[in-house]
Amino acid sequence: MARDVRLIRSPVAVTGMVLTTISAVLFIIVLLADLFGLHTNPYRGILFFLLLPLVFVVGLLLIPLGAWIERRRRAAGKPPASVDWPRIDLNDPRQRTTAIIVFCLTMVNVVIVSLGAYKGVEYMDSVGFCGQVCHTPMKPQGIAHQSGPHAAVGCVECHIGTGARGFVKAKLAGTRQLLEVSGNSYPRPIFAAPDDLVSSRETCERCHAPSRTRGDVMKRNVEYSSDEANTESVTTLRLHVGGADGAGRSTGIHWHADPANVVEYIATDEQRQTIPWVRVTSPDKGVREFAVGDATPDKIAGGVPRRMECTDCHNRQGHPIAATPERAVDLAISRREIVPTLPFVRREALTALKASHPSEEAALEAVSRSLRDFYSQNANASGPDLDRTVRAVQDIYRRSVFPDMKVTFGTYVNSIGHLDTPGCFRCHDDDHKGKDGKAIGQDCETCHAIE
């Protein structure tokens, strides 16, 4: 036994013991910090939860390897290896000077490496890294994110879950995606599977409290006709957003967001637009199931219920792309980005946007040519107004159509409302019925009133 102990005193085994001890202590410290919420940057997990365990395992392997090497040395008749520690005497001026120089250089190296690691982590945590490193596949999401309401929120804040589990899951998915990009085998367009999305309880609800009462919210929908005057029409809606009130009752659209009400569903398509089965659990009415026809979890392929959350309706908040070119043009006119005094400008903008083009460069040139050719015959089309309109229509195309990824208006369904997509009517269609014959209603006044 004593002989085996001496075997691990070889330089290789001692190196393994040092690596194992240091990495184990650091990992425990970092793990405790993570448990107490002190570790917030997901990409620091590369060092904390991947490299440190790797160093720990390498150190463990070096210990028996060193013992094996030492055993072979002794079997060959060589003298036992020993680890001779240097003798340091700081009373010796030469050794003292050397020690000071080594210490200062070590501090400089620590600062340099720390700054490099920090900047590397900071870059990997940036929107630019997510949206530009994988330029072609992530271009639609990256550009849409820049013009969305969450442009100031980093990608990793929503796409990487909390803790070590969320980090490891994201890195495994990232490795697969990197291989797809390297082999040019990524899907076109890219759709996020529901299981790949981080729960809104870990993302949205960190800023948006589901229990907050919002009451009624006014919304003004502006549309334009494709006539010469681009005639404007306005619809004002009073949205009953609601929420949980002071008495603990939930009302309005955000009844679904109340944690006390659990809505589960099964979707049969990738974008969760076809929902044949719903189960609702609420404090006042208990558990109720609604189905289209005889749909049940057992009869639906892959029928695993998913709990409804914020992103089942607000599914394009991070990456908004107009549902139709009409919506995009109407919004641009209402903002006066497209000049509404230009005759037939809505019609001509739509004509330019709906044409098919092989690339973005070809499309932007064609948009400019189409509009300028039409207005070259119209004396009322002034130069500055036309230039601004051309830029606005080109910008709509640039933010909405990506030929390389086969993405265009409506490719990514927006489930808010029900004007351009099923939205609310995925469940509220009077076809989802319970065993008692009662259906999930489609009463418009439940959610909004037209002013």
N, C-alpha and C positions, 0 to 999 in steps of 0.2 A: 504493500500500500504506500509506504514511504517513497518507494521508487517511482510510482505513478505521480505522486505529488511533485517530485523533482522534475518529471518530464514536462510539466506545464510551466517550468521556469525558463523555457526557451524564449528567445526574442519574439518569435511569431506568436506564441501563446500569450505572452505578456501584453503584446500589442492588442490581441483580441480582448483580453480582460479590460484593458484601459478603454477601448472603444465601447464595449458593452456597458461598462459602468457609467461612462459619461453620457451616452445616448439614453440609457434607462433613466438617469436622474433628470435630464432635460425633458424627456417625454412625459414623465410624471408631473413635472412643474407645468408644462404647457397644457396637459390634459386637465389639471386642476383649474388653470386659468380659463380654459374653454368651458368647463362646467359652471364656473361662476360668472360667465358672460363677459370675460375680459378679452376674449379672442373673437374679433368681429370680421376681419378680412378673410374671405373664403380662400383666396389664393395663398395666404400664408400657410395653409394646410399642406401645400406642396413640401415645405420644409418640415412642418411639425408632425404630420401624420403619414408621410411617405418616406422621406429621407431618413428621419431618425429611426423608425423601425427597421429600415434597410440596413443602416449602420449597426444597429443592435444585432441583427441576424448575422451580418458579416463578422462581427466580433465573436459571436458564439461559435461560428464555423472555424474561425482562426484558432480557437483554443484546442480542439482535438487535432486540427491539422498540425499545429506546432508540436503537440505531444507525439504525433505519428512521425513527424520529421526527426524529432529528437530520438525516438526509439530506433529508427533506421540508422541514425548516426552512431548510436551505441552498439548496434548489431554489427556495424562495419568496423568497430574497434576504435572509433574516434573518441576523443575526450568529451565529457559532458559540456554542453553549451551553458553559458552563464550570462546573466545580465549584470554587467558592471556599471553601476551608476557613477557619473562623473563627480569628483570631489570639488565642491565649490567653497572657496575661501574668500569672502568679500574683504578681508583684511589685505589681500594681495591687490595692489593698485591696478595691475594689468587685468586681473579677473573682474575687478569692480567696474573698470571702464568698459570691458566687453559686455558685462551684464546690463549696464545702463544702455549701451548701444542696442543690444538685442531687445531690451524692453521697449525702447522708443520706437524701433522699427516695427515691433509687434503691434504697438498701439496704432501706428500709422496704417499698417495692413488691415487691422480690425476696422478702422474707420472707412478705408477704401472699400473693403468687402461689404461692410454694412450698408454704405451708400449705394453700392451697386445692386445689392439684394433688394434694398428698399425701392429703388427706381424700377427694378425689374418687376417687383410685385405690383407697384403702382401702375406700370404700363399694362400688365396683364389684367388689372382691375378696371381698365378704361374702356369706354365705349369704342374708341378707335381700334383697340385690339380685337374686340368681338366683331365689329362691323367691317374692318378693312383688311385684316390679315387673311381671312377667308373672303376675299373681295367679291367674287361672283356669286357664290351661294348665299351669302348673308347681305348682299347689297339691298334687296327689297326691304328687309327688316331694318337695316342700318339707316337707310334714308327715311323710311317711315317713322322711325324712332325720333329722328332729329326734328320732325315737324309735329310731333305728338305732344300731348299734355305732360308726359313724363320724360321729356328730353333731358332734364337735369338729373334723372335717376340712372345710375349705372346699371348696365346689363346684369352684372352679377348679383345685384340686389334682389332681382326677381327670378333669375334663372338658376341660382345655386341655393339649395336649402341650408338651413342652419345646422351647425354641428358637424362632426366628422362624417356621419352617415350621408348627409347632403353633399358634402364635398366629394367623397369617394364616388357617389352615384354620378355626379356631374363629370368627374374626371374619366370615368369609364365610358360615359356617353361621348365625351370629347375625344377620347382615343379612337373610338369607332368613326366619328365624324372626320377626324384627321386622316384616317386611312381612306375614307371615301373621297376626300378632297384630293389626296395624293394620287389616287387611282382614277380620278375624274368619274367616279361612279355614284356620286350623290344624286338623289332624286330631284327632278325638276317638274313642278315646284316642290318646295320642302314644306311638309306639314308636320306640326308637333303632335305626337301621340299624347293622349290625355295622361298616360302614366309617366311621360317624360316631364310634365309640367309640375312645378313646385306648387304646393297647396297655397291658395290665397290667404289662408290663416297664417302662413309664414311670410307672406309678401304684402299683399294689399292691406291686410288688417293691422299691420304695424303703423300705418298712417291713418287709415280710414276705419273708424270704430263701427262695427256692424250694429251696435246697440243704439247708435245716435239717432235721434228723431229729426228728420229733415222736412217733414210737412209737405206742403205743395210747392212746386217749382214751376216757374213760367218758362216756356220755350217758344221761340219764334221761328217758324219754318218759312223761308223765303224761296220762292220758285219764279222762274221766268218763262215766258212763251218764246217760241222760235219765230215770232213775227218781226216785222221791220223795226218796231219800237221796243222790242225785247220787254214786253209788258210784264210788270211785276205783280205777283199775287202773294199774299201773306196769310199764313194760318198760325194763330196763336193757341197754344195748348197749355192747359193747367195740368201738369203732371202730378198725380197723387203719389209722390215718392214715399211718404210716410216713414215707417220705422216703428220702434218700440216707444210707447208713450210713458208718462210718469207712473201710470197705473200698471205697467207691465204688459199692456195689450199691444199687439202688432197690427198695423194697418198699412194699406197701400202696397206699392210695388216692392218695397223693402221688407214686406212680411217674409219674403223668402230668405232674407239675410239675418233674421232674428235667430240666434243660436238655439233658442227653445224650439224652433220649428225645423225639423229635419226632412229635407226633400231628397229622395234618392231616385235615380232613373237609370235606364239602360238605353244607350244609343247604338245604332247598327251601322253607322257610317263614320268615316274618319274625322269629319268636322262637326260631329254631334248635332246634325240637323234632323235626323229621323229618330224619334224617341217613341217607341211603341208601348213602353211600360214605365209607370211612375208609382212610387210609394211615398206617402206623406205621413209623418208622425208629428202630432202637435199636442200641446197640453190639454186643450179643450175637446178635441175630437178623437184622440187616440191614433191608432194606426189604420190607414186606409190605402187601398191599392187601386190604381186606375190603369186600364189597358185598352189598346185598340184591338178589337176582336177578341181572340182567345190568347193573346200574347202573355206569356209568363217567362220568368227567368230561365226555366228549364227548356222552353221552346225557342229561345233566342240564342243564336250562335254567339258564344263568348259572353253569355248573359251575366256579367258580374256587375251588380249595382254600384253606381258612383254617386257620392253625395254631392248635391248641387252646391256650388260656391260662387263667389263674385265673378270669376272669369267664365262661367257658363253663359252669362249675358254680356258682361263687359270684356269680351274676348279680344277686342282689337284696341284696347286703351294704350297699350305700349307701342303698337305698330299700326297706326290707322292708315288705311288706303281707301279711297272713295269707293263706295259700292258700285256706282255707275258713273260714266262720264257726265251725265246730266247733273248729278249731285255735285261733282267737282266744279263744273262750269258755273252752276247757280251760286255756289259758295264764293267763287272768285269774283263774280259780278257783284254780289252783295257787299263784298269788301272793296269794291272799286279797283281791284287788281286788273280785271277786264273792264274796259271802258264801256258802260252801258249805252252811251249816246251813239256808238257806231252802229249803223243800220245792220240788222240781221246778225249781230255779232255772236249771239248764242248759237244760232244755226250753223254759222261758219266755223265756230270753235269746235262744235261737236263733229262736224264733217271732218275736220283736220285730225281730231283725236281718235276717231273710229277707224281710220284707215290703217291697214296692216303694213308693218315695216320690218325688215330683217334685223335692224340694229337700232340702238338709241340714236347714234349719230345721223343715220339716214332719216329717222323719224323727226328729229329736231329741225333738220333742213327742210323736210317736206312740210312741216307745220308752218314754218316761216313763208315758204313759197306759196302755199295754199292761201293763206290769209292776205299776203301782199298782192298776189295776182287778182283776188276778188276785189280788194279795195283800190287797186290801181285805176279802176273804172269809176270810182265814186269820189267826187270832188269834196264830199263832206268828211272824208276820212283824213284827218290831219296826221302829220308825221309823228309827233310825240305820243299821241293817243294810240296810234297803230303800233308803234314800237313797244309801248308798255303792254298792250294786249298780246302781241306776239310773244313777248317774254313770259307773260303769265300763262299762256296756253302751253308753251314749251315746258314751263315748270310743272304744270299739272301732269304732263306726259312723263317727265323725268321722275316724279314722285309716285307714279301709279303704274307704269308699264315697264316691264323688264324682259325684253325678248329672250335673253340668254337663259333666264330662269323660267320662262313660260308663265310669267305672272302678269296679269292685267286687272282691269276693274272687275271686282267681284270674285276673283280667284280665291281670296281669303274672305270667307263669309263673316259679316258683322251681325251679331245676334241681338244688338240693341234695337228695340222696337220691332216693327213688322212691315215696314213699307217696301223694302227691297228684298228682304229674305224672310223666311218663316218666323224667325225670332221668337216672340212670345207664343205664337201659334204652334210652335213645336209641341206644346202641351195643352195650351188653352185653345182648343179647336172643337170642343163639344163632342169629339169622337173618343176621347179617353174616358171610359166609364168604369165605375166600381161595380161590385157585385149587386148593390142595391139599385143599380140603374142610374145613379146620379153621376153627372159628368163634370169634368174640369171646365168651368164656364168660360165664355168668350164675351162677356159683357164689357163693352168699351168703357163705360163709366167707372168701372172698377179701378182703372189705371189713369184715366185722363178725362178731361172735359175740354171741349172746343169753345174758346171765348168768342 
